[in-house]
């Protein structure tokens, strides 16, 4: 029996890749950088499935040359890189890897929060650059208390709720804004619902956990940043374009807010010339919130499971566009 062909757009962890290679006729893009759009178009024309990443733009231009393409198995929770409406119209299944990275991502949001609050990166640079000349001083690298502070969570999905759980251990007052109220979580986690403007005005730390879509693009803009306390810090490990970077730079340099911690950027990889990278009150990371050995390996397995389920005639466990079942 001839194996179905799959193009894997990056070397995903071996635990999942091994399964894909065993079951399918798989070709893997081995460069660490994303394959150019033209390469994706060329490969898609010859395969039954794609195993893709967020950095791969998959739209009508790809679908037009891919008559055999039946499923796109995304190695991520988000899928805004894929034209879902167009895929559904053409009967192409789209899957993702949800839930598995919730706790890992929440851990990293907390790491970012702590780092910017207590100026950990600044302190590290302070020592390495030879500036530490006095053993101890009462005003040396003063940070901000997390314990007992007010945390504002923008987006109370799985990751936002996991961050809220961690806040309880720090005895924080936690506000949240979400398009849907979560009364059960309000009760179990001691959360208070607030509109976005109120949350921004009252929070000491704002942690963003919304998907990227038209209505969340630049959700945090200049007007919103001006609402925040001058002592407040913003943390974003959701999607980069949710925050207007130009407005954020202005807010940080003009003293509207105290700091920011970012794992995501409007354009990735961000340029070394990005002015945000020059600021001491900004903590940055290269989109690694889900980057733990176990989580990334499990994500790779889920990609394989989604592909296998589809080609075995079953509904993939993590089907995004369920409307495709009607086509």
N, C-alpha and C positions, 0 to 999 in steps of 0.2 A: 504493500500500500504506500503510495506516494505521500510524503509528509507535506503539510502546509508550510508555506514560506512566511517567515517573520523577519522584519528588519528592526533591530534593536538600536536605538539612536545613541546609546552610550553604554559603556561597560558598567552594568549594574552589579551589585554584590553577588559573589559566586553562588551563594545558597539558592538564589532564584534563577540565576543565569544557567546553572547546571541543569535545572529542570527543563528550562526552555530549549536548551541545546539537545537534550535527550529526546524530547517529544517532537520538536519541529526542525525544519530546515532553516536554521537561524544564521543571519549575518549580523555581525556586531560592529558598530562604528567605534574604533578603538582610540581615536583621538580624544584628549581630555576636553577639547572645545566642542561646541555644538556643530553638527553637520550643517553646512550651508543649505539654504532653502532649496537650491537647485539639486543638491544631492538627495534631499528628502523626496523631491518630486521624481527624480530618476529611480530611486529605490522603491517608492510606493507603487510605481507603475508595474512592478514585477512581483509584488507580494500579496499575501492574503491578510496580513496583519502588521500593525506597527506597534512597537513598545516604545513610547515616547516620554520626553521630559518637558517641564514647563517652558524651557527655552526653545522648543521646536514649534514654529508656527505652522499649524495644519489647518488649511482652509480649502475653499473651492478650487484654488489653483492646484492643490495636491489631488483633490478628489477627481478633478476633470481627467486626469491621466491614469487613474487607478481603478480600472473596472473590476478588479478582483478583490479590492480592499473591503474587508468585512468587519474588522474590529480595530479600535485603537485602545491599547491598554496603557494608560498613563501611570508613570512612576511618580506619583504626587497626589496630594489631596485636591489641590486646585487644578483647574482645567480651562482657564480663560485663554490659553494659547490655542485652543481647538474651537473651531466654529461648530458648536453643538447643533445649532438649528440646521445648518447645511448637512452635517453628518446624518442627522435624524431623517431629513428629507430623502437622503440617498440610501437609507436603510443600514447605515454603518453604526455599529455599537461603539459606545465610549465607556470605558471603565476607569476607576481611580483607586487610590489606596488609602481610604479613610480610617479613622479611629486609632490605627496602630501607632501613629506618631503624636497623639494627643499629649501624653504625659511627658515625653521627651521635649516637645516644643514648649510646654508650660514650664518645665525645668529651666529651659534656656531663657525664656522671658523673665524668669525670676533672677537668673544669673545676670542678665542685662540690667535689670532694675537695681540689684544690689551694687553692681559695678559702677553705675552712674551716680547712685546715691552716695556711696562712700569713696568715690573718686579713685577706684582701684587702679585703673589704667594710668591715670596721672601719677599716682604714687609709685607705680612700677617704673615709669619713665624717670621720675625724680631721682630714684636710686641709681638706675643704669646710666644716667647722664652725669653722675657725680655731683649732684646738687645737695645731697644729704650731708651737711657739714656739722649739724648739731644733733646730738643723740635724741633729744626730745624737746618739743616746744609746745606750749599751750595752744598756739594758733596755726600749727603746721598742718596743711591739707585738711581743713575742716570739711566734713561731709554733712549729710542730712540723715536724720533718723528715719528708719523704715518702721520700726516697731511703734504701734499706736498712731501711725499716720493714716491719711485717707487715700484709698486706692480707687481710681476710676477705671472700670473695664468697659471698653467700647467693643461690643459684640460678645454676646454670651452664648456662643456655641460650645462645642466640646472643649476646645482649648481655653476659651475665656472662663468657663466654669472650673476647669482644672487649676487655672491661675487663682481664681477666687478661693478654692480650697486651701491653697498654700498661704493665702493672706490670713487665714484664721490663726495659723501658728504664730503670726506676728501681731495678733490682736489689732488688726487694722479695721477701720470703718470702710466698708466696701460699697461703692455705688456702681451701678451698671446702666448702660444704655444699650438697647437692642430693639430691632424692629418688632420683635415679639416678646411680650412679658413672660417671665418664667416664675410664676408664683410658688411652685414647689421648691425651686432652688432658692428663692428669696427666703423661704422658711427654713430650709435645711442648712443654708450657708450664711444666713443672717445678712442677706443683701438688701439694698434699697434701690429701687428703680428711680432713674432721673432722666430728664430730657438731656440731650447732648450738651447744650449750652450750660445748663446747671452743673452737670458732671465736670465739665472743664473748669468752671469757676471755683468749685469746691475741693477738687482733688489735689493732693500733693504729688501723686504719681498717676500718670495715665498710660494704660497698657492697651494696645490696639489689637483686636482679634476679629477682623471682618474680612470677608472674601473680596476680591477685586471684581467690581462690576461697574456699570456706567454710573450708578448713584453713589458709589463709594470712591470714585476717582477724585483725588484731592479733597476728600472728606474733611481732612484737617488742613485748612487753608489759613490765610493771613487773619481773617476775621476770627476764626476759631482760636488761633494761637494767642491772639490779644486778650481773649477771655481768661486765659490761664493765670495762675498765681505767678509772680516773679520768682518764687522759690520752687516752682514745680518742675518736674522732669517728665518727658514723654518717651515711651518705649514702643518700638514697632518691630515685631517679627511676624507680621501678617504678609502684606504685599507692599512693595515700595511706593507705587503710585497713589496709595491711599493718603500719603502725606505730601504736600507741596514742598519740595526740597528748597526752592528759592525762598519761600515764605519762612520755612524753618530756619534757614541760615540767618535771615533778617531777625527773627525772634531771638536767636541765640546771641548774635553779635550786638543787638541793641538792648539786651537785657529784659525782654518780655518774659522769658522763662530761664530757668537755671541750667538745664541740661537735656540731652537726648541720648538714647541708646538705640542703635539701628542694626538690624541683621539683614535688612532688605533695602533696596534702592530703586529709584525710578527707572534707571537703566543699569542692567547688570551684565558683566562686571562693571562697577562704577569706575570712572576715570580717577587716576591718582591726582588729577587736577581738580577734582570735586572740592569746592571750598569747605565743605563740612569736615573733610579729613584734616584740615589745618587747625581745627578748634579743639582746645584741651577739654572743653565741657561736653564733648561728644564721644561716646563709646561706639565702636563699629565692629562688625563681624561680617564675613562673606557668605551670608545666606546658609547658615549651618545649624539652624534651630532643631532640625530633626536628625542631625548628624551624630547618632550613636551607632555603635557596631550592631547592636541587636535590632534597633528600629529600622535601619536601612536594609538589613538582611531580610527582615520580615516584609518590608515593602516590596522587595524583589520577588519574594515568594508569592505575594499577592498578585503581582503582575502575571506570574506564571499560572496561578490558579484561575485568574479571570480568563486568560487565553484558553486554557484547557477546558474549562467549563463551556465556553462558547463552542469550541470545535467538537465537543462531546454532545452537543445539542441541548445543553442546559442553559438557563439564564445565568449569566455571570454574577457572582455574589456581590460585586460592587458596580453594578450598572448605573451610570449617571443619567443617561437619556432613556428613561423607561418608555417614553412615547414611541421609541423605535419598535417596540413589540407590536404596535398596531399597524406598522407599515408592511 
